[in-house]
Amino acid sequence: MNPRRKKVRLGDLLIEQKLISEAQLAQALDEQKRTGRKLGRVLTDLGIVQEQQLHDVLSQSLQIPFVDLKQLNPDPAVVRLMPEALARRFRALVLQSDARGLTVGMADPTDLIAYDELVARLKQPLRIALVREADLLRTMDAVYRRADQIASIALEVHDELGDSGIDIDQLSAEDGSSDAPIIRLIQTIFQDAINTRASDVHIEPGEHLLRLRLRVDGVLQEQTVEGRGVASALVTRLKLMSGLDIAERRLPQDGRFSVKVKDRSLDVRLATMPVQHGESVVMRLLDQSNNLMTLDQLGMPTAMLGRFRALVERPAGMLLVTGPTGSGKTTTLYSVLGHLNRADTKILTAEDPVEYRLDRVNQVQVNAKIGLDFARVLRSMLRQDPDVVLIGEMRDQETVEIALRAAITGHMVFSTLHTLSASATVSRLLDMGAPGYLIATALHGVVAQRLLRQVCPDCAQPAEPGAHEIAWLQAQVGEAAASSMHFRAGAGCTYCNLSGYRGRTSIYELIEIDAAMADAIRTGDSAAFERAALAQPGYTSLTRSAIDLAAAGGTTLTEAIATTSGLDFGTAAIRPDAASDEEVSDALLSGRVVRG
């Protein structure tokens, strides 16, 4: 049996403890009446009391424990004993289940209505604990992942469709003007993506189901939803939002739209592709609410950052950023543009697509369908009197040669290239048909980079490498250095979606072109160039950077090995997530081995 709990007035408790005055309570009550928020939240938001003071008073007065969810890491199976809708409505979580009943954490244990409802719905004896609201909401997002909500709404969509098929009029309704299930489904998918920090959303129709996959920190996480018709309705609605042709299902299409989720503005790049059971959709999520990184925020070592900054600030020449797809090249280049974006500097960019909109920067969207390719845009740019030119990607010989000539005629040129390492860049340029003398004159530096998942700080703990990891490490740094290194790994918690990783960071290698390298380029001697590059003072390889990061506790040794293994073994060892399709296919077609 659950004893009837006594009503407690939070304001009276705080006055009794002399933490607030009558006037402050009156002010908070007025604000509560105006906003509808809980009194405790109002008091902390106004700065009248600190959250920890609030927790101490409630815990002592109600004689209930305070539980720090960061330290507890509740079992997801136990948390799910309470339906998601109930948990979100009453700001409560099941923390523990045993023979005595359930321990339930509440953000506001003074809410007797919520308590009575929980007792009635859970039908077990309850023990109440106090938890931080922010931690509670974060745990909810991690455990529930809105999976039940998505499945429930998808069922509504399926039932609504019935045998009649898709109602185009309903799907065409403006965002927010309709409470149609399909619109709520899209909103919930985006909310889940935001909560998990997903970079991409994959929508894949099966024969009798819809597969939703989110790419979080570079790794896909999957949820399946029953109902084939749901996929068709979802894709149709997304195509309408992107301004695409909903009648065309035989050809790939690309589009773009903007949404606002949780006060965050998302720019969504959408690509469709016909597959066996309908159309597959991939959406790249670009958070326009986030400020672009500065050069100092990129994570380069101090010495490397100084050299990189000097290269960026040169009045003319070419700087290339290389790496496979999804390695953070665009982020690095946008930070460079932000650094150079001044009133006295004219910056032009050619991008496919334009990912972030920058004030004062003239950005051109490449459109191959109408003949507006990189080469054509670049020729036009040079007649616009630019100081700085950014080319999203150098894909063909013509674009490469125009860019190189622009670099030697007084322009600073930035671009990206798909190579596995900085030292392999010149080989790639030569293979694309660029003259060696032109490369030697124009190219001033090359940056190669990768993204590695970071160890979750909330569940990090010491980790012992496996035998194969030790062997790999010894081969890279020697037995003595390997024996002195210590590593960490995440145990998995609600703050990292039980993965042990939270967020990603970059590793870099930087090569500045010197006289020896330039001579090797002029003669077309790629091997000599690579030897000179690797022998350059201050050079640190991507592999060594990954090892140093792991030894500092920033990532795991497993992640360091997985990310850099393709650098040591040519194309045969390139993993799908370590090199782009273009990179691999180019290598195979040319009969080359892409070297790291």
Buried (B, 14 or more C-beta within 10 A) or exposed (E): EBEEBEEEEBBEBBBEBEBBEEEBBEBBBEBBEEEEBBBBBBBBEEEBBEBEBBBBBBBEBBEBEBBEBBEBBBBBEBBBBBEBEBBBEBBBBBBBBEEEBBBBBBBBBBBEEBBEBBBEEBEBBBBBBBBBBEBBBBBBBBBBBBBEBBBBBBBBBBEBBEEEEBBEEBBEBEBEEBEBBBBBBBBBBBBBBBBBBBBBBBBBBBEEBBBBBBBBBBEEBEBBBEBBBBBBBBBBBBBBBBEBEBEEBEEEBEBBBEBEBEEBEBBBBBBBEBEEBBBBBBBBBBBBEEEBBEBEEBBBBEEBBEBBBEBBEEEBBBBBBBBBBBBBBBBBBBBBBBBBBEEEBBBBBBBBBBBBEBEEBEBBBBEEEEEBBBBBBBEEBBEEEBBBBBBBBBBEBBBBBBBBBBBBEEBBBBBBBBBBBBBBBBBBBBBBEBBBBBBBBBBBBBBBBBBBBBBBBBBBEEBEBEEEBBEBBBEBBEEEEBEEBEBBBBBBBBBBBBBBBBBBBBBBBBBBBEEBBBBBBBEBBBEBBBBBBBEBEEBBBBBBBBBBBBBEBBBBBBBBBBBBBBBBEBBEEBEEBBBBEEBBEBBEEEEBEBBB
